[in-house]
Amino acid sequence: MMKLEKKRILTALFLLAFGAAVSFAGFHAGKAGNAEQTVNTTGTDTVPGSLAAKTAAAKQTDESGRTTIDFGLLTGQNPDIYAWITVPGTVIDYPVLQKSDTEDLYDNYYLDHTADLSEGLPGAIYSQPVNRLDFSDSVTVLYGHNMKNGTMFSGLHSFADPDFFRENTQVIIYTPQQTLTYEIFAATDFSDALLPYEYDFTQDTGIQRYLGDVEESKGNFREGTQIPEGAKILTLSTCYSDREDRRLLIHAVLIGTQAAESKSTTPLQAAGY
């Protein structure tokens, strides 16, 4: 009887140890790969009306076509807003955020928080803290949900069509300091690897390995695009509705910068006074 009880105790301890080991391994595996799977989730929620109203007021385009972004107004709502993205030919026209009060280089807070800090879908367009806020990294990755209602980064799927890809070529990033124009050179079906974790973008070898994997991927490519040494690359990432282990990536290279046409709102104005 004592031997049987001892055997049961040893079995229970073994199962507890095994479970802890599996959990530990799963955490690190998720950090390297599945974290990005969670970053891009298809949903049906609409963009909250309050958020749309607040952000729409921040972007103005005059009769000459010049665009200004009132970053004072935006940061008055949320200091994590640091840029604005527009993808001509799509409905993608949103503020870009990055969680500031975190030590996690791969923080995904805005996966399930909107720009006005409401919890839930559709989240926000965002980068992880591993990327600098001035888009000066060799590769900057922005994430966004593939929403079934066509909002957020769902419009990126239009680039899977060869005709659309051929006719639509640019991504525009506005920051308080400058406007960045990128030329799209590829739209590829890619793995769900967490890119800044999988590739060391601080080293030329990591960048070249990434570009090599992009070149070997299936998708659309723009002939004649030059990617010189030291180029600044922007990657936009979203998911598929039916393939959890794959990502649609839009790759673009910086081709021009100009001083920002920006407005400035005082803190009192931003608060509504």
N, C-alpha and C positions, 0 to 999 in steps of 0.2 A: 504493500500500500504506500509506504514511504517512497519507494523507488518510482512508483507511478506518479505521485504528486511532484517529485523532483523533476521528472521528465516533462510534466506539463508546464512547470515554471520555466525550465530551460527553453522549451518551445516558444512560450510567450515572449521571453526576452529576445530570442532570435528574430521573431516576427517584428518586434518593435524596432530592433536595430536595422533590420532590412528595410522597413518602411522609412526610417529616417534617412538611410542612404539613398533610397530612390527619390525622396523629396529633395535632398541636397543636389543630386545629379540633375533632377528636373529643373531646379531653379537656374543652374548655370547653363543648361541647354536652352532654356527659354530666353536667357539674356542674350545668347548668341544668335538665336534664330526666331523662335516663336514670338518674341516680343514684337517684331514687325508684323507678324500675322495679326496680332491684336490691334496694332496701330491702324489697320485699314479694314473696317468692318462695313459691310453693306447694311443699310437701314432704310426705314420708310419715313422717319420723322422729317418734318419740314424745318427750315431755318426759322427760329423764333422771330415773331414780328418785331419785338422790341429791339432785338439785335440788328435786324435789317434796317430799321429806321435810324438807329444810332450811327451805323457805319455808312449808310448812304449819304448822310449829311456831310461826311468827312471828305468825300471825293467830289471835286468839281472840275468840269471841263469847259473852257471858254469857247467863243466862236472861232477862234483860230486853231482850236484843237489842242491847246496846251492844258495839261492836267495838273491840278494841285491837290495835295493830300494834307488835310489839317491834322497833323500828328499831335498837336496840342490837345485837340478835341478827343482824339483816340486814346492817348495816354492818360487823359483825365478820367476816362472810363476804366482803363486797365493799363497799367504801366508795362505789362508784358507785351503789348503791341509794339513792334519795332519796324515793321515794313508793310507793304501792300503788294499783292500780286494780281496782275491782269494777264489773261491768256486770250488774245484776240481770236475771234471765231467761236469762242465758247462763252458760257455764263460765268466763268471763273473770274471773280472780281472781289477779292476779300482781303481783310487785314491778315497779317502773318504774326504769329505769336511764338514766344519761347518762355518757358517757366524760369523765373529768375531766382526764386528763393529755394533752390534745391542744390544738393551736392551730387546728384545722380546725372552723369553725362548723357544718359540715355532716357531721361525722364519723358514720360508719355502723358502728362497731366491733361493736355488739351486733346487727347484722344477722346475723352468723354466729358469735356467741359467746353462751353462756348466762350466766345470772346468777352461776353458780359458776365462770365464766371458761373453761369447756370450749369448744373450738372446734367449730363446726358447728351444724346445725339442732337445735332449733327457734329458736335465737337467743333474744331477749328482747324484752319490751315496752320501748321506749325513746324518748327525745327526742333531738334534736340540740343541741349546745352553743349554737346560736343562740337557744334558749329558756332563760329563767331557771328555776331550780329551785323557786321558790315559786309558780309558775303565775300570776304577776302580769302576764305579757305579754297584750296584747290578743288574740292568738291563739297557743295552744300546740298543737303537733302531736305526737301519739304514733303510733309505727309498730309494726306487728307482722305476723308471717307469717300467711298463710292456709294453715294446715296441713290436709292431707287427713284426718287423724285427728280433727279437730274441736277441737284445742287452739289456744292463742295467740289471734290475732284472727279466726280463722275464724268464730267465733260472731257477728261483726258482720254476716255475710250474712243472718242471720235478720231483720234490720231491713229487708231488701228486700221482705219480705212485709208488705202493708198492715195485716193484722190484728195481727201481732206488733208492728209499729211502733206501732200505736195503743195497745196494752196495756202496752208496756214503755217507760218514759219517762226513766229516770235513768242517770247515770254517777256513781259515787262515787270520789273521789280522797282518799286518806289521806296526810298528810305528818306529820313529827314535831311540827309546830306546830298543824295544824288539819285538819279534815275538810271537804272541798269537795263540794257537791252541785250537779250540773249537770242541766239539763233538755234532753233531746234534741229538737231542732226540725227536723232534716232528716236523711235518709239518701239520698245522691245518687251517681249514676254520674258520675265526674269524670275529667278528663285525668290523665296521669301526671306533670304538672308538679311539680317540687320546690317545694312551696308557700312555705316561708319565703324561697326564692330568687326565685320568680316574683312574689310580692306583698310589698311593703314594709309589714309589719305594724306598723312604728313610726310610720307616717303614716296619718291618717284616710282619705286618698285610696286608699291601698293596701287598707285594711280594707274600705272601701265597694266597691271594685272586686271584691274577693274575694266579699263577700256577694252582690253583683249576679250574679256568675258562678254562685254556688251556687243562687240563685233561678231562674236560667235553665236549670239542669240538670234531667235526668230523675230522678225518685225520689219519695220520700214526704216530706211536709211536715206539721208539726203546726200547725194553725190556732190563732191566738190567742197564740202565743208572742211575748213582747215582747223585743226586743233593743235596749235603751236605749243611748244614747251612752256610751261608756266601758265597755261590757260586756266581760266576760272570756269568751272563746270557747275551747272545747276541740274539736279535730278529731282523730278516730281514723281512721287510714289503713291499708288493707290491699288486696291485689290480688285479681283474678279468676283462676280457674284456666285460663281459655281466652282471655283478652284482655290481652296484655302492655302495651298502650298505654292502659289504663283503670284507674281506682282506685275502690273503694267507700269513700266518706267518710261518717262519722257526725259530725254537727255538734251541739254542745251548748253551752248558755249557763249561766254560773254563776248559781244562784238562792239559794244559802245557804252560810254558813260557820259552823263552831263549833269551839271549842277541842278539840284532839285528845285522845281517850282513849288515851293511849299508855303503854307499858311501857318500862322502861329496864333494859338488861342491861349488866353491867360487861364490860370487855374480856376478863377471865379467864373469865367465864361464857360469853361468845360463843365463846371458844376451846375450851370443853368442860371447864373445870376447876371 
